[in-house]
C-alpha cells in the first residue's frame, strides 16, 4: 500500500485530503506544520508528500530547503499546494 504524508496546518483540509486518499486505498499520515513534517520524513519513507506552503513554525519552502541540504529532497517526491482561500465560502 502506498503511503502519503499530508503536511497541512488547516485541520479541515487535512481531514478531507486524508479521507479521500484513504478511500482511494492509500495509507496516510498527517503533520500540522513543517517541523512535524520534517521529523516524519526523516523517520520514514513516504511514496509522496503533499506539502502546504503557508504554515506555522516552518513553512513549506523552509522544509524543502532543509531536505535539500540533507540530501533527502532528490529522493522524496513532493507535491506542493497552496490554498487560494483561507476562509470558507459562505
C-alpha positions in Angstrom: 0.0 0.0 0.0 1.4 3.4 -1.0 2.0 5.8 1.9 1.3 9.6 1.7 2.2 12.3 4.2 -0.1 15.3 4.3 1.7 18.4 5.8 -1.1 20.9 6.3 -2.0 23.2 9.2 -5.6 23.7 8.2 -7.4 20.8 10.0 -10.5 20.7 7.7 -8.4 20.5 4.6 -6.1 17.9 6.1 -9.0 15.8 7.2 -10.7 16.0 3.7 -7.5 15.0 1.9 -6.8 12.2 4.4 -10.4 10.8 4.0 -10.3 10.9 0.2 -6.8 9.3 0.0 -7.8 6.5 2.4 -11.0 5.9 0.3 -8.7 5.6 -2.7 -6.6 2.9 -1.0 -3.7 4.9 0.3 -2.2 4.8 3.8 -1.9 8.3 5.2 -0.2 10.2 7.9 -0.5 13.9 8.8 1.7 16.7 10.2 0.3 20.0 11.3 3.4 22.1 10.5 6.8 21.9 8.7 8.7 20.9 11.8 6.5 17.9 12.4 6.5 17.0 8.7 10.3 17.2 8.6 10.6 14.8 11.6 8.3 12.3 9.9 10.1 12.5 6.6 13.4 11.9 8.4 12.0 8.9 10.3 10.3 7.0 7.5 9.9 6.8 3.7 6.8 8.1 2.0 5.7 7.5 -1.5 4.5 11.1 -1.7 4.4 14.2 0.5 1.6 16.7 0.0 3.0 19.9 1.3 1.3 23.2 2.1 3.5 26.3 1.8 2.0 28.7 4.4 2.3 27.0 7.8 3.5 28.0 11.3 6.9 27.1 12.8 8.4 26.0 9.5 6.8 26.8 6.1 6.9 24.6 3.1 9.9 26.4 1.5 11.9 26.1 4.6 11.1 22.4 4.9 12.2 21.8 1.2 15.3 23.8 1.8 16.2 21.7 4.8 15.5 18.4 2.9 17.7 19.7 0.0 20.6 20.5 2.4 20.3 17.0 3.9 20.2 15.3 0.5 16.7 14.0 1.0 14.8 16.2 -1.4 16.0 14.4 -4.5 14.8 11.0 -3.0 11.4 12.2 -1.8 8.5 13.0 -4.2 6.8 16.2 -3.0 3.7 17.9 -4.4 3.3 21.4 -3.2 -0.1 23.0 -2.9 -1.4 26.4 -1.7 -4.9 27.2 -0.7 -6.2 30.2 -2.6 -8.8 30.9 0.1 -8.1 30.6 3.8 -11.7 31.3 4.7 -14.5 29.0 3.6 -17.2 30.4 1.3 -20.4 31.5 3.0 
